[in-house]
């Protein structure tokens, strides 16, 4: 075992003991951090250890993080030791593919960013436990830098086995849901591109609808969103240099995929199978069919559906937004307090009603919103400009947006999801079921 890996193990154990044996603010901060993370999925020992390991580098007490407090408590550490511990600020969790098994470690690829790493256990016991890992296996783990070229396993390593493309795509989708802040931890350039795509979607929405708030019956909204998606598709085809007048047969041939694969992917996206068949069978060039984009059935049936867009929060569809606004605009809402309480509680408890929506309403109707919340929540001291964020956090609503579903994804992930859909459709065609399943980053 390399000396620096051995030293990293010693320092890491000292850091863990420092945190777990702490009292006061540090202990309270760890407890609060673990509680905030515990809702995302089942909690076994490995998952709890991953949460603790993440706290070691992401936890904060006031304006200081845990690593700073640890280094302050260890004045005898050498400069090399301090630099090593400080480098762990770059630790991150990822979903890794095992590309190669090395004598003392592994070559891994982070599936979210396609970046490669040489990762080694920092103690012999862990190395022996990992001997069973095979090439092609998927690992959920955190890694931390040791040198410029070598990383170590920072926390527990959860093996997921060899996964086919459909199961891998689902695993990536689960990772996105459970670790929203860690999608592109080692590739800030990809994260920036994803955020830029959300901003561009917002601008396109404004250009098409003329407003960041659109209200219409659900069935009509569904048709308008389909038209909007068609405009976006043509725009992206033009930007990619693809001739939209080519037939699907020509596009498929040039792309090197079979007609069956393209039909399966298109049908999974919602395109009409007869229309696709006609396009392939036609001898004359015809335009591509834009995949059918449909709102969920409950939204299509809404009498009044509101679509909102924001350059950071993305796109939202709200069937009760008009009712909530109307409630704030009338003076006699207290005459129907039962329905009022029900709608307010729904908006507080529904995870899709984010902080942006609450702030938008509070900015438009500040006095009415304050009076409403004071009455419904029985909090006479509540001040909307002072207490709204704290109230939203009580109901587990993030104050800052996570990357929205409409954000673009890296090409290698897009290709994986498309290939996974083709495989799923091939399997479905052999069976009787036609139920759609969600794969990867749903958009």
C-alpha positions as CSV (number, residue, x, y, z in Angstrom):
1,X,0.0,0.0,0.0
2,X,1.4,3.4,-1.0
3,X,2.5,5.6,2.0
4,X,0.2,8.4,0.9
5,X,-2.8,6.1,0.7
6,X,-2.0,4.8,4.2
7,X,-1.7,8.4,5.5
8,X,-5.0,9.3,3.8
9,X,-6.6,6.4,5.7
10,X,-5.2,7.6,9.1
11,X,-6.3,11.2,8.4
12,X,-9.8,10.1,7.3
13,X,-10.3,8.0,10.4
14,X,-9.2,11.0,12.5
15,X,-11.7,13.2,10.7
16,X,-14.5,10.7,11.2
17,X,-13.8,10.4,14.9
18,X,-13.6,14.2,15.2
19,X,-17.1,14.5,13.8
20,X,-18.8,11.5,15.5
21,X,-17.3,12.4,19.0
22,X,-18.2,16.1,18.7
23,X,-20.7,17.8,20.9
24,X,-22.6,21.1,20.7
25,X,-23.1,22.8,17.3
26,X,-21.2,20.2,15.3
27,X,-23.2,17.3,16.6
28,X,-26.5,19.2,16.1
29,X,-25.4,20.1,12.5
30,X,-24.7,16.4,11.7
31,X,-28.1,15.4,13.2
32,X,-29.9,18.0,11.2
33,X,-28.0,17.1,8.0
34,X,-28.7,13.4,8.3
35,X,-32.4,14.1,9.0
36,X,-32.7,16.3,5.9
37,X,-31.2,13.6,3.7
38,X,-33.0,10.6,5.2
39,X,-36.3,11.1,3.3
40,X,-34.8,10.4,-0.2
41,X,-34.6,6.6,-0.1
42,X,-34.3,3.6,2.1
43,X,-31.7,3.9,4.8
44,X,-29.4,0.9,5.3
45,X,-26.0,1.1,7.0
46,X,-24.2,1.9,3.7
47,X,-26.6,4.7,2.9
48,X,-26.2,6.2,6.4
49,X,-22.4,6.0,6.1
50,X,-22.6,7.7,2.7
51,X,-24.6,10.6,4.4
52,X,-22.0,10.9,7.1
53,X,-19.1,10.8,4.6
54,X,-20.8,13.6,2.6
55,X,-21.2,15.7,5.7
56,X,-17.5,15.5,6.3
57,X,-16.9,17.7,3.3
58,X,-20.2,19.5,2.8
59,X,-21.3,20.1,6.4
60,X,-21.1,23.6,7.8
61,X,-21.3,25.3,11.2
62,X,-21.9,29.0,10.7
63,X,-19.5,30.2,8.0
64,X,-17.0,27.4,8.6
65,X,-17.1,23.9,7.1
66,X,-16.2,20.7,8.8
67,X,-12.8,20.3,7.2
68,X,-11.8,23.8,8.4
69,X,-12.9,23.0,12.0
70,X,-10.9,19.7,11.8
71,X,-7.8,21.4,10.6
72,X,-8.1,24.0,13.3
73,X,-8.3,21.2,15.9
74,X,-5.1,19.6,14.6
75,X,-2.3,22.2,14.8
76,X,0.4,19.5,14.7
77,X,-0.4,18.4,11.2
78,X,2.3,18.9,8.6
79,X,1.7,21.1,5.5
80,X,1.4,18.0,3.3
81,X,-1.3,16.5,5.6
82,X,-3.2,19.8,5.6
83,X,-3.0,20.0,1.8
84,X,-4.3,16.4,1.5
85,X,-7.2,17.0,3.8
86,X,-8.0,20.3,2.1
87,X,-8.1,18.5,-1.3
88,X,-11.0,16.5,-0.1
89,X,-13.3,19.5,-0.7
90,X,-13.3,18.0,-4.2
91,X,-14.9,14.8,-3.1
92,X,-18.1,13.8,-4.8
93,X,-20.6,11.0,-5.1
94,X,-21.2,9.3,-8.4
95,X,-22.5,6.3,-10.3
96,X,-19.4,4.6,-11.7
97,X,-18.8,1.9,-14.2
98,X,-15.8,-0.4,-13.5
99,X,-13.8,-0.2,-16.7
100,X,-10.7,-2.1,-15.5
101,X,-9.7,-4.0,-12.4
102,X,-6.1,-3.1,-11.4
103,X,-3.9,-5.0,-8.9
104,X,-4.5,-2.3,-6.2
105,X,-7.6,-0.5,-7.4
106,X,-9.9,0.2,-10.4
107,X,-10.3,2.4,-13.4
108,X,-13.8,3.9,-13.1
109,X,-16.0,6.1,-15.3
110,X,-18.5,8.5,-13.8
111,X,-21.6,7.7,-15.9
112,X,-23.0,11.2,-15.3
113,X,-20.0,12.9,-16.9
114,X,-18.1,10.2,-18.7
115,X,-14.9,11.2,-16.9
116,X,-12.4,8.5,-16.0
117,X,-10.5,8.0,-12.6
118,X,-7.9,5.7,-11.1
119,X,-9.5,4.9,-7.7
120,X,-7.8,2.8,-5.0
121,X,-8.9,1.6,-1.5
122,X,-6.8,3.3,1.2
123,X,-6.5,0.2,3.4
124,X,-5.9,-3.5,2.9
125,X,-9.2,-4.6,4.4
126,X,-11.2,-2.6,1.9
127,X,-9.0,-3.8,-0.9
128,X,-9.7,-7.4,0.0
129,X,-13.5,-6.7,0.2
130,X,-13.4,-5.2,-3.3
131,X,-11.6,-8.1,-4.9
132,X,-15.0,-9.5,-5.9
133,X,-15.8,-6.4,-8.1
134,X,-15.8,-7.3,-11.8
135,X,-15.3,-5.3,-14.9
136,X,-18.6,-3.8,-16.1
137,X,-20.0,-3.6,-12.6
138,X,-21.8,-0.4,-11.6
139,X,-20.8,1.2,-8.2
140,X,-22.5,3.9,-6.2
141,X,-19.8,5.6,-4.1
142,X,-17.9,8.7,-3.2
143,X,-14.3,9.3,-4.2
144,X,-11.8,11.8,-3.0
145,X,-8.4,13.0,-4.4
146,X,-5.1,11.7,-3.1
147,X,-2.8,13.0,-5.8
148,X,-3.3,14.7,-9.1
149,X,-3.8,11.3,-10.8
150,X,-5.1,8.9,-8.0
151,X,-8.3,9.0,-6.1
152,X,-9.4,6.9,-3.1
153,X,-12.8,5.5,-2.1
154,X,-14.0,8.1,0.4
155,X,-17.1,6.3,1.8
156,X,-18.8,2.9,1.5
157,X,-19.0,1.4,-2.0
158,X,-22.4,0.0,-3.0
159,X,-22.1,-2.5,-5.8
160,X,-25.1,-2.7,-8.1
161,X,-23.9,-5.5,-10.4
162,X,-23.7,-5.5,-14.2
163,X,-26.7,-3.5,-15.5
164,X,-28.2,-3.7,-19.0
165,X,-29.0,-0.4,-20.6
166,X,-32.6,-0.2,-19.4
167,X,-31.7,-0.9,-15.8
168,X,-28.7,1.4,-16.0
169,X,-30.9,4.2,-17.4
170,X,-33.3,3.7,-14.5
171,X,-30.4,3.7,-12.0
172,X,-29.2,7.1,-13.4
173,X,-32.7,8.4,-13.1
174,X,-32.8,7.3,-9.5
175,X,-29.4,8.9,-8.9
176,X,-30.7,12.2,-10.3
177,X,-33.7,12.1,-8.0
178,X,-31.7,11.2,-4.9
179,X,-28.6,13.3,-5.5
180,X,-29.8,16.3,-7.3
181,X,-26.9,18.5,-6.1
182,X,-24.4,16.0,-7.4
183,X,-25.3,15.4,-11.0
184,X,-22.2,17.0,-12.6
185,X,-20.0,17.5,-9.5
186,X,-16.8,16.8,-11.4
187,X,-17.9,18.6,-14.6
188,X,-19.0,22.2,-13.9
189,X,-18.9,22.9,-17.6
190,X,-21.7,20.4,-18.2
191,X,-23.7,21.8,-15.3
192,X,-23.4,25.3,-16.8
193,X,-24.5,24.0,-20.2
194,X,-27.5,22.4,-18.6
195,X,-28.5,25.6,-16.8
196,X,-28.0,27.5,-20.1
197,X,-30.5,25.1,-21.8
198,X,-33.1,26.0,-19.1
199,X,-32.6,29.7,-19.8
200,X,-32.9,29.0,-23.5
201,X,-36.1,27.0,-23.0
202,X,-37.5,29.9,-21.0
203,X,-36.7,32.4,-23.8
204,X,-38.2,30.0,-26.4
205,X,-41.4,29.8,-24.3
206,X,-41.7,33.5,-24.1
207,X,-41.1,33.8,-27.8
208,X,-43.9,31.3,-28.6
209,X,-46.5,32.2,-25.9
210,X,-45.7,35.9,-25.4
211,X,-45.8,35.6,-21.6
212,X,-44.3,33.6,-18.7
213,X,-47.8,32.8,-17.5
214,X,-50.3,31.2,-19.8
215,X,-53.8,30.0,-18.8
216,X,-56.2,27.9,-20.8
217,X,-58.2,24.6,-20.6
218,X,-56.0,21.6,-20.2
219,X,-56.9,20.0,-23.6
220,X,-56.0,23.3,-25.3
221,X,-52.8,23.6,-23.4
222,X,-51.8,20.1,-24.5
223,X,-52.2,21.1,-28.2
224,X,-50.3,24.4,-27.7
225,X,-47.4,22.5,-26.0
226,X,-47.3,20.1,-28.9
227,X,-47.1,23.1,-31.3
228,X,-44.4,24.6,-29.1
229,X,-42.4,21.3,-29.1
230,X,-42.6,21.2,-32.9
231,X,-41.2,24.7,-33.2
232,X,-38.3,23.7,-30.8
233,X,-37.7,20.5,-32.8
234,X,-37.4,22.4,-36.1
235,X,-35.1,24.9,-34.5
236,X,-32.8,22.2,-33.1
237,X,-32.8,20.4,-36.4
238,X,-31.8,23.5,-38.2
239,X,-29.1,24.2,-35.6
240,X,-27.7,20.7,-36.1
241,X,-27.7,21.1,-39.9
242,X,-30.3,18.4,-40.4
243,X,-32.7,18.8,-43.4
244,X,-36.3,18.6,-41.9
245,X,-37.6,17.7,-45.4
246,X,-35.8,14.4,-45.5
247,X,-37.8,11.2,-45.0
248,X,-37.3,9.1,-41.9
249,X,-35.8,6.4,-44.1
250,X,-33.1,8.8,-45.2
251,X,-32.5,10.0,-41.7
252,X,-32.3,6.5,-40.3
253,X,-29.9,5.4,-43.0
254,X,-27.6,8.3,-42.5
255,X,-27.7,7.8,-38.7
256,X,-26.8,4.1,-39.0
257,X,-29.9,2.8,-37.2
258,X,-32.6,0.5,-38.5
259,X,-36.1,1.6,-39.2
260,X,-37.4,-0.7,-36.5
261,X,-35.2,0.9,-33.9
262,X,-36.3,4.4,-35.0
263,X,-39.9,3.4,-35.1
264,X,-39.7,1.9,-31.6
265,X,-38.1,5.0,-30.1
266,X,-40.6,7.3,-31.8
267,X,-43.6,5.3,-30.7
268,X,-42.3,5.2,-27.1
269,X,-42.1,9.0,-27.2
270,X,-45.8,9.1,-28.3
271,X,-45.7,9.3,-32.1
272,X,-48.5,7.7,-34.0
273,X,-47.4,4.3,-35.4
274,X,-49.5,4.5,-38.6
275,X,-48.0,8.0,-39.4
276,X,-44.5,6.6,-38.9
277,X,-45.2,3.6,-41.1
278,X,-46.5,5.9,-43.9
279,X,-43.4,8.1,-43.7
280,X,-41.1,5.1,-44.0
281,X,-43.2,3.6,-46.8
282,X,-43.5,6.8,-48.8
283,X,-41.2,7.2,-51.8
284,X,-41.4,10.9,-51.6
285,X,-39.4,12.9,-49.1
286,X,-41.6,14.1,-46.2
287,X,-41.1,16.0,-43.1
288,X,-40.1,14.3,-39.8
289,X,-42.9,13.5,-37.4
290,X,-42.4,15.4,-34.1
291,X,-43.0,13.0,-31.2
292,X,-46.3,13.5,-29.6
293,X,-45.9,15.5,-26.4
294,X,-48.9,14.9,-24.0
295,X,-49.7,16.3,-20.6
296,X,-50.8,13.8,-18.0
297,X,-54.5,12.9,-18.2
298,X,-55.4,14.8,-15.0
299,X,-53.9,18.0,-16.4
300,X,-55.5,17.6,-19.8
301,X,-58.9,17.4,-18.1
302,X,-58.3,20.6,-16.0
303,X,-60.8,23.4,-16.7
304,X,-58.1,26.0,-16.2
305,X,-54.5,25.0,-16.4
306,X,-51.7,27.5,-15.8
307,X,-48.3,27.1,-17.4
308,X,-45.4,29.1,-15.8
309,X,-41.9,29.4,-16.9
310,X,-38.7,30.7,-15.2
311,X,-35.1,30.8,-16.4
312,X,-34.0,28.8,-13.3
313,X,-37.0,27.0,-12.0
314,X,-38.0,25.7,-15.4
315,X,-41.6,25.0,-16.5
316,X,-44.5,24.3,-14.2
317,X,-48.1,23.2,-14.9
318,X,-50.6,24.1,-12.2
319,X,-54.3,23.1,-12.4
320,X,-55.3,25.0,-9.2
321,X,-53.2,28.2,-9.7
322,X,-56.1,30.3,-11.0
323,X,-58.2,29.2,-8.0
324,X,-55.5,30.2,-5.6
325,X,-55.1,33.6,-7.2
326,X,-58.9,34.1,-7.2
327,X,-58.9,33.3,-3.5
328,X,-56.3,36.0,-2.8
329,X,-58.2,38.5,-4.9
330,X,-61.5,38.4,-3.0
331,X,-62.3,39.7,0.5
332,X,-64.8,37.0,1.6
333,X,-62.6,34.0,1.3
334,X,-63.2,33.3,5.0
335,X,-66.8,32.5,4.2
336,X,-65.5,29.2,2.8
337,X,-62.6,28.5,5.2
338,X,-62.8,24.7,4.7
339,X,-61.9,24.8,1.0
340,X,-59.4,27.6,1.7
341,X,-57.6,25.5,4.2
342,X,-57.6,22.5,1.9
343,X,-56.1,24.5,-1.0
344,X,-53.4,26.2,1.2
345,X,-52.4,22.8,2.7
346,X,-52.2,21.3,-0.7
347,X,-49.9,24.1,-1.9
348,X,-47.7,23.7,1.1
349,X,-47.5,19.9,1.0
350,X,-47.3,19.3,-2.7
351,X,-43.7,19.0,-3.7
352,X,-44.4,20.3,-7.2
353,X,-45.5,23.7,-5.8
354,X,-42.1,25.1,-5.4
355,X,-40.7,28.2,-3.6
356,X,-40.8,30.2,-6.9
357,X,-44.6,29.8,-7.1
358,X,-45.1,30.9,-3.5
359,X,-42.9,33.9,-3.9
360,X,-44.6,34.9,-7.1
361,X,-48.0,34.9,-5.4
362,X,-46.6,36.7,-2.3
363,X,-45.0,39.4,-4.4
364,X,-48.3,40.0,-6.2
365,X,-50.6,39.7,-3.2
366,X,-48.4,40.4,-0.1
367,X,-51.1,41.7,2.3
368,X,-53.6,39.1,1.3
369,X,-51.1,36.2,1.5
370,X,-50.0,37.3,4.9
371,X,-53.6,37.4,6.2
372,X,-54.4,34.1,4.6
373,X,-51.4,32.3,6.2
374,X,-52.0,33.9,9.6
375,X,-55.6,32.6,9.6
376,X,-55.1,29.1,8.1
377,X,-52.0,28.3,10.0
378,X,-53.0,30.1,13.2
379,X,-49.8,32.1,13.3
380,X,-50.8,35.6,14.2
381,X,-47.2,36.8,14.4
382,X,-46.3,35.7,10.9
383,X,-44.8,38.3,8.6
384,X,-44.7,37.3,4.9
385,X,-41.5,39.2,4.0
386,X,-39.7,37.8,7.0
387,X,-41.1,34.3,7.5
388,X,-42.0,32.9,4.1
389,X,-38.7,31.1,3.4
390,X,-38.7,29.5,6.8
391,X,-42.2,28.4,6.4
392,X,-41.5,26.8,3.0
393,X,-38.5,25.0,4.5
394,X,-40.7,23.5,7.2
395,X,-42.5,21.8,4.3
396,X,-39.3,20.6,2.7
397,X,-39.4,23.1,-0.2
398,X,-35.9,24.1,-1.4
399,X,-35.4,27.8,-1.5
400,X,-33.0,27.5,-4.5
401,X,-33.9,25.5,-7.6
402,X,-32.5,22.2,-8.5
403,X,-31.7,21.5,-12.2
404,X,-35.2,21.3,-13.8
405,X,-36.4,18.3,-15.8
406,X,-36.4,20.4,-19.1
407,X,-32.6,20.8,-18.8
408,X,-30.5,19.2,-21.6
409,X,-28.3,16.2,-20.8
410,X,-24.9,15.2,-22.1
411,X,-24.9,13.3,-25.5
412,X,-23.7,10.1,-24.0
413,X,-26.6,10.0,-21.5
414,X,-29.1,10.9,-24.3
415,X,-27.7,8.1,-26.4
416,X,-28.0,5.7,-23.5
417,X,-31.6,6.6,-22.8
418,X,-32.5,6.2,-26.5
419,X,-30.8,2.8,-26.7
420,X,-32.5,1.7,-23.5
421,X,-35.9,2.7,-25.0
422,X,-35.2,0.6,-28.1
423,X,-34.4,-2.4,-25.9
424,X,-37.5,-1.9,-23.8
425,X,-39.6,-1.7,-26.9
426,X,-38.1,-4.9,-28.3
427,X,-38.9,-6.7,-25.1
428,X,-42.5,-5.3,-25.0
429,X,-43.1,-6.3,-28.6
430,X,-42.4,-9.9,-27.6
431,X,-44.9,-9.8,-24.7
432,X,-48.4,-8.7,-24.2
433,X,-48.0,-5.6,-22.0
434,X,-47.9,-2.1,-23.4
435,X,-47.3,-0.2,-20.2
436,X,-44.8,2.5,-20.6
437,X,-42.0,2.8,-18.0
438,X,-39.9,5.8,-17.0
439,X,-36.3,5.8,-18.0
440,X,-33.5,8.1,-17.0
441,X,-33.9,11.8,-17.1
442,X,-37.6,12.3,-17.8
443,X,-38.2,15.4,-19.9
